[in-house]
Amino acid sequence: MNTATFIDANGQERPDRRGNSKLRNVFDAVYVQIEPFFDPKNTWGGHSLEHLAFRVVRDSHPELTQQEVHQVIVAATRVFHSRNPHMAGKVPSAEEIKDKLLG
């Protein structure tokens, strides 16, 4: 039984549904590092930069497995979309990022 909790953005205590506390502990730091890669204003030769997120996370968190890096990047993509709904259609979806990382 999972009895862990966390405090949400509204200051409410919520049950933690996630099973990997290691990823929860690094997520905020990782998100700050890779958020600029999801912004469609940031490009390199007209191409998006989200593929660079994998390299940045691997370099800054070598303790994470390849699967954990993938999970945190897909989660960061979802958070970026939820925080930036005005960019819908301009930013690759979590599924598109997932396909690129696994491709």
C-alpha angles and dihedrals in degrees: 000000000000110000097165117120138189136197113249127215090274093055093254121138110238134181112260109239094182119098098201110071090176090067092046089053094054099034099091093050092045093048092054090051098049104030093094090059090064095051109103090214089068110074140148113221089340093306125116119250103219091109088067091062091077092056094046093050093046091049096046097040109034090162090072119090120234089256092051091050089051092049094050093048093050089047090049089052090054091049091049090052092048092049094044108039090154088070095059110141092016096074125057113256123243089257092053090050090048091052092049093049094048095038 
